[in-house]
Amino acid sequence: MNPELRRNLWLELSVHRLLATPAIIGLVSLLILAGGDCQGRLALATVAGVAGLLLLAAWGSQAAADGVADEVRNRTWDAQRLTSVGPWQMTCGKLLGATAFAWYGGGLCLLVFVLAGLGQLPAPVLKLTALIVAGSVFCHAVAFNGALMAARRGPSQRNTSGLVWLGVMMLALGPARGYLAGSPAPIIWWGASYPAQDFALASAVAFAAWAVLGAYRSVCSALHVPTTPWALLVFLAFLGLYVAGLVPASFGSGASRVAMAGAGVSLAASYGLMFVEPADAVTVRRLLMRARRRQWREALQELPGWPLALVLALLCVIGVWLMPAMDRYPWPLAQAGFVIWLFAARDAALLHWFAFARHPRRVVATTVIYLALLYGLLPWLLSVLGADALAATLRPSPGGLNTAAAAMQASVAVALAVWRWRRL
């Protein structure tokens, strides 16, 4: 048996928990049935479904994140990385073992939901149960992946990701009520109409699989198992196709919508990866050394993900530019995408300007503060002073002046980052 999974199961599933959890769930179920009269089963199904959702998605995500965060805080993560446990064993052991009790309690709640909801709820109970399970796997993998990325930066304070996930799940209760009622509007995807429950279930399963793959790749990185970044590029291509299918056909041909969606998701991914991946001079030195020795495969294995996402976004923007099949506004859309790309390049250079300091401290926090000043406070002050044209050059928007201003800002930021790099 997987040693990491066995260790976590022993930690999570005590005899007391195994016996007390079904007893408590059974007593609460009997109480709801006794006080619900003829609507007792309907009330029990609703409560059990919501309880299973919160236990699995919120509590399970907190447990998945703490599976790594607690190891880092207790100074045992580095020792675990030196064991003979492989990346796939580590991924399964953490994802399934650390969340074992959440699956146990949440699974019992879902069992009550199925037994009480069949024939009582207008929605397909089994599909909703599968949707909760797939969505929970996605949440666990994302939380686990985030904890792994945070572990690269060293020991952290108490993890509060569970509170974030709880807030997300509370926001999801509104749409969940619509699914329980069984009357959500159908989803139009690539011109075809799909029942909302079927589309949501298929999407949840697909994104859960991608999230588990992402967690596995993060574990490979943590264990220093070399991998090439093909998974990131394939995922961004998949996400572009997925989002493009939801864009109305009035925006242009399928290829045009894929290019627009690809640019958007790649830019978003570049920002996300930029702030979670390590940004330091050591990584750049290693990449330059690999390039000088023409070790291209090794360079790809050590290349961060954000430059790849940024390059893919530029290719998608160029694709939008070259496609005359756009029904409306081809030039402004492409120009706006290029301006946003230039701002992203400027922001990446600004981040590395701080990272290339002789004694870098709180690089991400400092960058976020300066970006808030550049995007928010400074344009607002310029607008108050009557310099609206100058304020507009600090915000991404189409136009020849804005494009020139964005290019100038990006060039200055890149030049400053290179200058500081050469001073190291």
C-alpha positions as CSV (number, residue, x, y, z in Angstrom):
1,M,0.0,0.0,0.0
2,N,1.1,3.6,-0.7
3,P,3.1,4.5,2.5
4,E,2.1,8.2,2.4
5,L,-1.6,7.2,2.0
6,R,-1.4,4.7,4.8
7,R,0.3,7.3,7.1
8,N,-2.4,9.9,6.5
9,L,-5.2,7.3,6.9
10,W,-3.9,6.4,10.3
11,L,-3.7,10.1,11.2
12,E,-7.2,11.0,9.9
13,L,-9.4,8.0,10.6
14,S,-9.4,7.2,14.3
15,V,-11.8,4.6,15.8
16,H,-13.6,7.4,17.6
17,R,-14.2,9.3,14.3
18,L,-15.2,6.2,12.4
19,L,-17.9,5.5,15.0
20,A,-19.1,8.9,16.1
21,T,-19.5,10.4,12.6
22,P,-22.3,8.0,11.3
23,A,-24.0,8.1,14.7
24,I,-24.2,11.9,14.6
25,I,-25.4,12.0,11.0
26,G,-28.0,9.3,11.8
27,L,-29.3,11.2,14.8
28,V,-29.6,14.5,12.9
29,S,-31.3,12.7,10.0
30,L,-33.9,11.2,12.4
31,L,-34.4,14.6,14.0
32,I,-35.1,16.2,10.6
33,L,-37.5,13.3,9.6
34,A,-39.4,13.5,12.8
35,G,-39.9,17.3,12.6
36,G,-40.6,17.5,8.9
37,D,-44.0,15.7,8.7
38,C,-44.8,14.9,5.0
39,Q,-41.9,17.0,3.7
40,G,-39.3,15.3,6.0
41,R,-37.5,13.5,3.2
42,L,-37.3,16.6,1.0
43,A,-35.9,18.6,3.9
44,L,-33.4,15.8,4.8
45,A,-32.2,15.6,1.2
46,T,-31.7,19.4,1.0
47,V,-29.8,19.5,4.3
48,A,-27.7,16.4,3.5
49,G,-26.8,17.7,0.0
50,V,-25.6,21.1,1.4
51,A,-23.8,19.5,4.3
52,G,-22.0,17.1,1.9
53,L,-21.1,20.0,-0.4
54,L,-19.6,22.0,2.5
55,L,-17.8,19.1,4.1
56,L,-16.2,17.9,0.9
57,A,-15.4,21.2,-0.8
58,A,-14.7,23.5,2.0
59,W,-13.3,21.3,4.8
60,G,-11.7,18.9,2.4
61,S,-9.9,21.8,0.6
62,Q,-8.6,23.0,4.0
63,A,-7.4,19.5,4.8
64,A,-5.7,19.1,1.4
65,A,-3.9,22.4,1.8
66,D,-2.9,21.6,5.4
67,G,-1.5,18.3,4.3
68,V,1.5,20.3,2.9
69,A,1.3,23.4,5.0
70,D,1.5,21.5,8.3
71,E,4.5,19.6,7.0
72,V,6.3,22.9,6.1
73,R,5.5,24.5,9.5
74,N,6.7,21.4,11.4
75,R,9.9,21.3,9.4
76,T,9.2,17.8,8.1
77,W,8.5,18.6,4.4
78,D,12.1,18.5,3.4
79,A,12.6,15.1,5.1
80,Q,9.6,13.8,3.2
81,R,11.0,15.0,-0.1
82,L,14.1,12.9,0.5
83,T,12.2,9.7,0.9
84,S,11.8,7.1,-1.8
85,V,8.1,8.0,-2.3
86,G,7.5,8.9,-5.9
87,P,5.6,11.9,-7.2
88,W,2.4,10.0,-8.0
89,Q,2.4,8.2,-4.7
90,M,3.0,11.5,-2.9
91,T,0.1,13.1,-4.8
92,C,-2.3,10.4,-4.1
93,G,-1.2,10.0,-0.5
94,K,-1.7,13.7,0.2
95,L,-4.9,14.2,-1.8
96,L,-6.7,11.1,-0.6
97,G,-5.1,10.6,2.8
98,A,-5.2,14.2,4.1
99,T,-8.9,14.5,3.0
100,A,-9.9,11.0,4.2
101,F,-12.1,12.2,7.0
102,A,-13.8,14.8,4.9
103,W,-14.6,12.1,2.3
104,Y,-15.9,9.8,5.1
105,G,-18.2,12.4,6.6
106,G,-19.1,14.0,3.3
107,G,-19.7,10.6,1.7
108,L,-22.1,9.6,4.4
109,C,-24.0,12.9,3.9
110,L,-24.2,12.3,0.1
111,L,-25.4,8.7,0.8
112,V,-28.3,10.2,2.9
113,F,-28.8,12.8,0.1
114,V,-29.3,10.0,-2.5
115,L,-31.5,7.9,-0.4
116,A,-33.7,10.7,0.7
117,G,-33.7,12.7,-2.5
118,L,-34.6,9.9,-5.0
119,G,-38.2,10.6,-6.0
120,Q,-38.4,13.7,-3.9
121,L,-36.2,16.2,-5.8
122,P,-37.0,17.4,-9.3
123,A,-33.3,17.4,-10.1
124,P,-31.4,14.3,-11.1
125,V,-30.0,13.2,-7.7
126,L,-27.2,10.9,-8.9
127,K,-25.9,13.6,-11.4
128,L,-25.9,16.2,-8.6
129,T,-24.0,13.7,-6.4
130,A,-21.4,13.1,-9.1
131,L,-21.1,16.9,-9.6
132,I,-20.4,17.4,-5.9
133,V,-17.8,14.7,-6.0
134,A,-16.0,16.0,-9.1
135,G,-16.2,19.6,-7.9
136,S,-14.7,18.5,-4.6
137,V,-11.8,16.7,-6.3
138,F,-11.1,19.9,-8.2
139,C,-11.2,22.1,-5.1
140,H,-8.9,19.6,-3.2
141,A,-6.3,19.5,-6.0
142,V,-6.3,23.3,-6.5
143,A,-5.9,23.9,-2.7
144,F,-3.1,21.3,-2.6
145,N,-1.4,22.8,-5.6
146,G,-1.6,26.3,-4.0
147,A,0.0,24.9,-0.8
148,L,2.8,23.3,-2.7
149,M,3.5,26.6,-4.5
150,A,3.5,28.5,-1.2
151,A,5.9,25.9,0.3
152,R,8.5,26.9,-2.2
153,R,8.7,30.2,-0.4
154,G,9.4,28.6,3.0
155,P,7.5,28.2,6.2
156,S,4.3,30.3,6.4
157,Q,1.9,31.4,9.0
158,R,-1.3,29.6,9.8
159,N,-3.1,28.6,6.5
160,T,-6.4,30.4,6.0
161,S,-7.3,28.9,2.7
162,G,-10.2,27.0,4.3
163,L,-11.9,30.3,5.1
164,V,-11.5,31.3,1.4
165,W,-12.9,28.1,0.2
166,L,-15.8,28.3,2.7
167,G,-16.6,31.8,1.3
168,V,-16.5,30.4,-2.3
169,M,-18.8,27.6,-1.4
170,M,-21.3,29.9,0.4
171,L,-21.4,31.9,-2.9
172,A,-22.0,28.7,-4.8
173,L,-25.1,27.9,-2.7
174,G,-27.2,30.3,-4.8
175,P,-26.6,28.3,-8.1
176,A,-26.9,25.1,-6.1
177,R,-30.5,26.0,-5.2
178,G,-31.3,26.3,-8.9
179,Y,-29.8,22.8,-9.5
180,L,-31.8,21.3,-6.7
181,A,-35.0,22.8,-8.3
182,G,-34.1,21.1,-11.5
183,S,-34.8,24.1,-13.8
184,P,-31.5,25.8,-14.7
185,A,-31.3,27.2,-18.3
186,P,-29.5,25.1,-20.9
187,I,-25.9,25.9,-21.8
188,I,-25.1,26.9,-25.4
189,W,-21.6,25.7,-26.2
190,W,-20.2,25.8,-29.7
191,G,-23.7,26.4,-31.1
192,A,-25.2,23.3,-29.4
193,S,-27.6,23.3,-26.5
194,Y,-26.8,21.1,-23.5
195,P,-28.7,20.5,-20.2
196,A,-27.1,22.6,-17.5
197,Q,-26.5,19.6,-15.1
198,D,-24.9,17.5,-17.9
199,F,-22.6,20.4,-19.0
200,A,-21.7,21.2,-15.4
201,L,-20.8,17.6,-14.6
202,A,-18.7,17.1,-17.8
203,S,-16.9,20.4,-17.0
204,A,-16.3,19.5,-13.4
205,V,-14.9,16.1,-14.4
206,A,-12.6,17.6,-17.0
207,F,-11.3,20.4,-14.7
208,A,-10.9,17.9,-11.8
209,A,-8.6,15.8,-14.0
210,W,-6.6,18.8,-15.0
211,A,-6.3,19.9,-11.4
212,V,-5.0,16.5,-10.3
213,L,-2.5,16.6,-13.2
214,G,-1.4,20.0,-12.1
215,A,-1.0,18.8,-8.5
216,Y,1.1,15.9,-9.8
217,R,3.3,18.2,-11.8
218,S,3.8,20.5,-8.8
219,V,4.8,17.5,-6.7
220,C,7.3,16.6,-9.5
221,S,8.8,20.1,-9.2
222,A,8.9,19.8,-5.4
223,L,10.7,16.4,-5.6
224,H,13.0,17.7,-8.4
225,V,11.8,15.3,-10.9
226,P,12.5,16.9,-14.3
227,T,9.4,17.6,-16.5
228,T,8.9,19.6,-19.6
229,P,6.1,22.2,-19.7
230,W,3.8,20.5,-22.2
231,A,1.0,20.1,-19.7
232,L,0.7,23.9,-19.2
233,L,0.5,24.6,-22.9
234,V,-2.0,21.8,-23.5
235,F,-4.1,23.1,-20.6
236,L,-4.1,26.6,-21.9
237,A,-5.1,25.4,-25.3
238,F,-8.0,23.3,-23.8
239,L,-9.1,26.3,-21.7
240,G,-9.1,28.6,-24.7
241,L,-11.3,26.1,-26.6
242,Y,-13.6,25.7,-23.7
243,V,-14.1,29.5,-23.1
244,A,-14.4,30.1,-26.9
245,G,-17.3,27.7,-27.0
246,L,-19.2,29.9,-24.6
247,V,-18.6,33.1,-26.6
248,P,-21.6,34.0,-28.9
249,A,-21.1,33.3,-32.6
250,S,-21.8,36.9,-33.3
251,F,-18.2,37.7,-32.3
252,G,-16.8,36.0,-35.3
253,S,-15.7,32.6,-36.6
254,G,-14.6,29.7,-34.4
255,A,-10.9,30.4,-35.0
256,S,-11.3,34.0,-34.1
257,R,-13.1,33.2,-30.9
258,V,-10.4,30.6,-30.0
259,A,-7.7,33.2,-30.6
260,M,-9.5,35.8,-28.4
261,A,-10.2,33.3,-25.6
262,G,-6.7,31.9,-25.8
263,A,-5.2,35.4,-25.4
264,G,-7.4,36.1,-22.4
265,V,-6.7,32.9,-20.5
266,S,-3.0,33.0,-21.3
267,L,-2.7,36.5,-20.0
268,A,-4.6,35.6,-16.9
269,A,-2.4,32.5,-16.4
270,S,0.8,34.5,-16.9
271,Y,-0.2,36.9,-14.1
272,G,-1.2,34.0,-11.8
273,L,2.0,32.1,-12.4
274,M,4.1,35.2,-12.2
275,F,3.1,35.8,-8.6
276,V,3.2,32.1,-7.4
277,E,6.4,30.9,-9.1
278,P,9.8,31.7,-7.6
279,A,11.3,34.8,-9.2
280,D,15.0,35.1,-8.4
281,A,18.4,35.5,-10.0
282,V,19.4,31.9,-9.5
283,T,16.7,30.7,-11.9
284,V,17.8,33.2,-14.6
285,R,21.4,32.2,-14.2
286,R,20.6,28.6,-14.5
287,L,18.5,29.2,-17.7
288,L,21.3,31.3,-19.3
289,M,23.8,28.6,-18.5
290,R,21.6,25.9,-20.1
291,A,21.2,28.2,-23.2
292,R,24.9,28.8,-23.5
293,R,25.6,25.0,-23.4
294,R,22.7,24.4,-25.8
295,Q,21.0,22.2,-23.3
296,W,17.5,23.1,-24.6
297,R,15.6,20.2,-23.0
298,E,17.1,21.0,-19.6
299,A,16.3,24.7,-20.1
300,L,12.7,23.8,-20.8
301,Q,12.5,21.7,-17.7
302,E,13.7,24.6,-15.6
303,L,11.8,27.3,-17.4
304,P,9.0,29.0,-15.3
305,G,5.5,28.8,-16.7
306,W,4.7,32.5,-16.9
307,P,7.0,33.2,-19.9
308,L,5.4,30.4,-21.9
309,A,1.9,31.7,-21.1
310,L,3.0,35.2,-22.1
311,V,4.4,34.0,-25.4
312,L,1.3,32.0,-26.1
313,A,-0.9,35.1,-25.4
314,L,1.2,37.1,-27.9
315,L,0.7,34.4,-30.5
316,C,-3.1,34.5,-29.9
317,V,-3.1,38.3,-30.2
318,I,-1.3,38.1,-33.5
319,G,-3.8,35.4,-34.6
320,V,-6.7,37.8,-33.8
321,W,-4.9,40.5,-35.8
322,L,-4.4,38.3,-38.9
323,M,-8.0,36.9,-39.0
324,P,-10.2,39.0,-41.2
325,A,-13.1,36.7,-40.4
326,M,-14.0,38.8,-37.3
327,D,-17.6,40.1,-37.8
328,R,-17.0,43.1,-35.6
329,Y,-14.2,45.3,-34.4
330,P,-11.2,43.1,-35.5
331,W,-8.6,45.9,-35.2
332,P,-9.7,47.4,-31.8
333,L,-9.9,43.9,-30.2
334,A,-6.4,42.9,-31.5
335,Q,-5.0,46.3,-30.5
336,A,-6.5,46.1,-27.0
337,G,-5.1,42.6,-26.6
338,F,-1.6,43.8,-27.7
339,V,-1.8,46.8,-25.2
340,I,-2.8,44.4,-22.4
341,W,0.1,42.1,-23.4
342,L,2.5,45.1,-23.2
343,F,1.2,46.0,-19.7
344,A,1.7,42.3,-18.7
345,A,5.3,42.4,-20.0
346,R,5.8,45.7,-18.0
347,D,4.5,44.1,-14.8
348,A,6.7,41.0,-15.2
349,A,9.7,43.2,-15.7
350,L,8.7,45.3,-12.6
351,L,8.5,42.1,-10.6
352,H,12.0,41.1,-11.6
353,W,13.3,44.6,-10.9
354,F,12.5,43.9,-7.3
355,A,13.6,40.3,-7.4
356,F,17.0,41.2,-8.8
357,A,17.8,43.5,-5.8
358,R,20.9,42.5,-3.8
359,H,18.8,41.7,-0.8
360,P,15.3,41.0,-2.2
361,R,12.5,41.0,0.4
362,R,8.7,40.6,0.0
363,V,9.0,40.8,-3.8
364,V,5.4,39.8,-4.5
365,A,3.9,42.1,-1.9
366,T,6.0,45.1,-3.1
367,T,5.1,44.4,-6.7
368,V,1.4,44.3,-5.9
369,I,1.6,47.6,-4.0
370,Y,3.3,49.3,-7.0
371,L,0.9,47.8,-9.5
372,A,-2.0,49.2,-7.3
373,L,-0.4,52.6,-7.5
374,L,0.2,52.4,-11.3
375,Y,-3.3,51.0,-12.1
376,G,-5.4,52.8,-9.5
377,L,-4.0,55.7,-7.5
378,L,-1.8,57.4,-10.1
379,P,-4.5,57.5,-12.9
380,W,-7.1,58.7,-10.4
381,L,-4.8,61.6,-9.2
382,L,-4.1,62.5,-12.8
383,S,-7.8,62.6,-13.7
384,V,-8.5,64.8,-10.6
385,L,-5.8,67.2,-11.8
386,G,-7.4,67.3,-15.3
387,A,-4.8,65.2,-17.1
388,D,-7.3,62.7,-18.4
389,A,-5.3,61.9,-21.6
390,L,-2.2,61.2,-19.5
391,A,-4.2,59.1,-17.1
392,A,-5.6,57.0,-20.0
393,T,-2.0,56.0,-21.0
394,L,-1.7,54.1,-17.6
395,R,-4.8,52.0,-18.3
396,P,-5.0,49.2,-21.0
397,S,-7.2,50.4,-23.8
398,P,-7.0,50.4,-27.6
399,G,-5.6,53.4,-29.4
400,G,-2.4,54.5,-31.1
401,L,-1.3,56.7,-28.2
402,N,-2.0,54.0,-25.6
403,T,-0.1,51.4,-27.6
404,A,2.9,53.7,-27.9
405,A,2.7,54.6,-24.2
406,A,2.4,50.9,-23.2
407,A,5.3,49.9,-25.4
408,M,7.4,52.7,-23.9
409,Q,6.5,51.6,-20.3
410,A,7.3,48.0,-21.1
411,S,10.7,48.9,-22.7
412,V,11.7,51.1,-19.7
413,A,10.7,48.4,-17.2
414,V,12.6,45.7,-19.2
415,A,15.7,47.9,-19.5
416,L,15.6,48.6,-15.7
417,A,15.3,44.9,-14.9
418,V,18.2,44.1,-17.2
419,W,20.3,46.9,-15.7
420,R,19.7,45.6,-12.2
421,W,20.4,42.1,-13.3
422,R,23.8,43.1,-14.7
423,R,24.7,44.8,-11.5
424,L,24.4,41.6,-9.5
